[in-house]
Amino acid sequence: MNERVPPIEVENLTEMREASEDVGRNDSDNPTMGDIINRRYSRRGFLRGSLAVAAIGATVSPLALSAGRAQAQEVSSSFDFAEVAAGVDETHHVAEGYDADVLLRWGDKVLADAPDFDPMNQTAEAQAKQFGYNNDYVGFVPLSDAEDRGLLVVNHEYTNAELMFPNFAKVVTVTEEKDGQQVETQKVEIGEFTKELVDIEMAAHGGTVIEIARDESGKWKPVLDSQYNRRITTETEMALTGPVAGHARVKTNADPSGTKVFGTLNNCAGGLTPWGTWLTAEENVHGYFGGALPEGHREELNYKRMGVPGGWYNWGSFHDRFDVSKEPNEPNRFGWIVEVDPKNPNSVPKKRTALGRFKHEGCETVVNSDGRVVCYSGDDERFDYVYKFVTNGTFNESDPSANADLLDDGTLYVARFDEDGTVEWMPLVHGEAPLDEAHGFASQADVLIETRRAADLLGATKMDRPEDVQPNPKTGKVYCMLTNNTRRKEGEENAANPRADNAFGHIIEITETDGDFASTKSTWEILLKCGDPSVAEVGASFSSATTENGWFGMPDNCAIDADGRLWVSTDGNSESKTGRTDGLWAVDTDGEARGTSKLFFRVPVGAEMCGPYFTPSSETLFLAVQHPGDEGLATYEQPATRWPDFDDNLPVRPAVVTVTKQGGGKIA
């Protein structure tokens, strides 16, 4: 008989996970980004704003919105599509003149011998051959010069059990005491987990490699009999490489060598390397571990800094490796960048430890002018840091195999944003004070296992939840998405400060010196302060040409298209917070239109916008619609939408969408 886990009650599981991340585990006294901007922009920054998110909808009047429209000015934008109207409903919307087609949904076949999706009779064996849950990063590796076929690589970040499993979650009324009174509230009660359900969840994590091709009508379709198709799950064998491989702190009962790991977790954003491999980023890995470390264990402070154990999932009740009381070193084997060769379905994915261990949002790369490869990554938690890694070796374009282990040898840097508008990239190198034995670092492996603590000691700048960090090879600019920081306290702000209770986030533009992405000294400025510009207290800085549909909050992922233009996707907009869903916005970064934003695509209710990724020609855009229907008291039986099938016999399903221009041509 399977061990049973008692039911739990939450208002919404996604909100629970987000609340646990609204903590900020950085106790260092390093200056925050707000401190820096406050000193730099003492006379031209934000208006004082402590506006609570929930109150914003009530603050924005139709008159204010009308005034905002009236103030919009015509400028010469680099984008000429007709803007989508912002709003909230059950389906997706794309700009006029474009098609948005659902390509792959949770449960669709990836391997030819996979069974058809049967939501009432799910198994781990079936899920391991089907498209996983909550698609996040999407990348495309062309297999032809015509770009009519290629390999799609997709991350599967996490699972929503309440939306996945029938008859598993229900809405209940709970009586609670608030301010001395008994108040009835409704919550979602989650059922009892069994090993069978946990194993399905584990098989739905990881990633997918699948060949896709255009059919006669020009539409993209999966090629199910392709030799390249592959599912990667929490059971896939992987290698630890680089300085941490074989270290005592990553050895377990199952792997006394410290070089072999099974699976990858919470794969958020990612990137593609210049040699055609896929980098998938392990982010909130702490949530999968339960149990308690033995008292006085070596990893106690390390795990506290990472939030281990998070206890979001019940996997440790059925698999010892997710119980830190039984396998205390296992969490050190997660939180890395994983490199996968999509063209070799038999290859062993490699966790590249030289790039550091933290909550990686993504890993975007660029070839520097001297041939070295530079990788950028944000640590997605409030008050954490921005990093880049510079290889020692150089990229060999003529021989991809020569780049096989390029990411095992190089220098990891963390950013300090100074008030004079410069960025100091500080090396995380063992032996250079304070990263020495006196501070608990006996080797470079220790520095990389505890990257966060090492960065604390160097005095890196505390950021407002850094997510995607995207270099633009055409301009030498780098764009850093800062989603929000609702833990910035009152009293830390003044009239020019980026906001206390920063609910809407901002975007920083870094300029690498002379286009040298490997430079250790850069400059920075704010491209956008996000939120509704018609509400003065919010202090948003979109250009006056931005319409009421064009502004957004919570920037998350981004992409640079073939023309070097910036596209931004969001995570956290909703009817209650901003009166609109998440979506994809095109943002001008140059000229008189700088700071102008236009809404190109919006997701259905409850969803987050992930991706985006353009083919090299920018004639196809891949988007990932994550956790659709996850709004309010959503369950399998009662989601907020049944997108994309709109079939009462099918659950709401995360899916990848392809966007193409009607009649062909670049997305403009």
C-alpha angles and dihedrals in degrees: 000000000000119000111253127225116211118248119262131208124224135155091231128347095219090051089049092054092045091049090053088054091049087081111086109214095199107113095170119119092232113138116266124233086252091057090053096046090045091058094042099045100036093148108025110039136092126336110241105280129177093152112153115232094234092057097053096084090056092048097055109081126192087245091057092049090048089051089050090054092048091053095053110116130206112248133165102265122186088227120074105177121121107258122246117236112249117236146107128272142128100278143044127266131203133188117280113272095034133095122221110196127183107240106173131010133190107282097022116136117271097168121047093237094050115122120244114270110273109177092188093056107035122166134181090238092056094043091053088064096040134074109282131235131275101013111212122161116037125192134173128213110192118227094189137037088237090060090227093126135026148133119284114206118195134182120221103206108183145328135254103210092185090061097036105052126058119231090008105107131036139178114251134181114238127190113220134175114243123172090346094308132103109244127185117223133172123235139170112255113208118214130232118294119227129190089256092058093044091051090052089052090050092050090050091059127078121044150298133233112192134162116236130186139181115256126214091281091054094251121135117246134175118257100220097185093053118133089223099060113118143158120214115199142164087282098054113116113244136177127233107222136177129035096336096052111117095007117146091240092065098044118111138174089263093046113028088169094064091221106093126067130179113225142335129258141209094002104193120167125344142161147232122251123228088251093057104259125132122242113202119189124222107215126163096020093147092076094069096062129085137171127062131278117244109265113275094012118168092243098052098106092035092055093044089057090052096041095245121192098035096166097208092135134042096223094117090065090067105022118049094208090070092054109083091200088065102031106022094172097051096092090059087065091065133060096066139118110260120208118208128184103219093190092060110057090185095054121116112239113237128219103217103213095182087076092064137246119269138102097304113199093187145323117232120182139203133181110240123222090258092052097256116130120236122201123195125201138169125214101229104220133094112272095014133121151267119235141186131191123208119198121227092215126062132242116262107207095184096052115039091183089064088066094054096111101021091120094059094071125052147072127290116212133191124207129245111189108208127205093242089068097261131122119218112204104207119201119237096215125152116241095029106108128287091020093074140108092274087066096045100269111121094168145000087269089064091050091053096043088052098035092147094055091045090053090048090057092050091056099245117180117265107236134202096255104304115216127162116016108192126187120210107214091194096059109021089241125131122204120211118196112213106189103192146297114217090172094070100116131228110261094040091087137069133179093292101037126109103254132292106228086025098199098166108042131210143239124243122204115210120196113205111218111266089343090296104144090187092059117126092211123055138157129240143194137168114266096184139003103205134222137070109327091200090069106074095201091060092063097210117174106206113142119266088251091067111105127217087266094050103064121087143175134219104033109205119158129016143183139202114222129213091276093052094254124147124241120185130199123196142218122199108030112129142152092269096044106037107354091247140076126247118274149145120290128190111223127198113221102179142051128004091329093058109137094022115133131192129190111238104166135011130196130227121268115296095015133121122219112237134172123020111189131162127204111242091265093046089232092121128041120196118207131182119215106203128197097351114189092027097129125125117327095356122168136166090267096041112032120163088247138002093222131184101020100028088206119140088216093058131063125235107278133203109233147178116242129202118213120200134167115254107250091016135270139105123329102249 
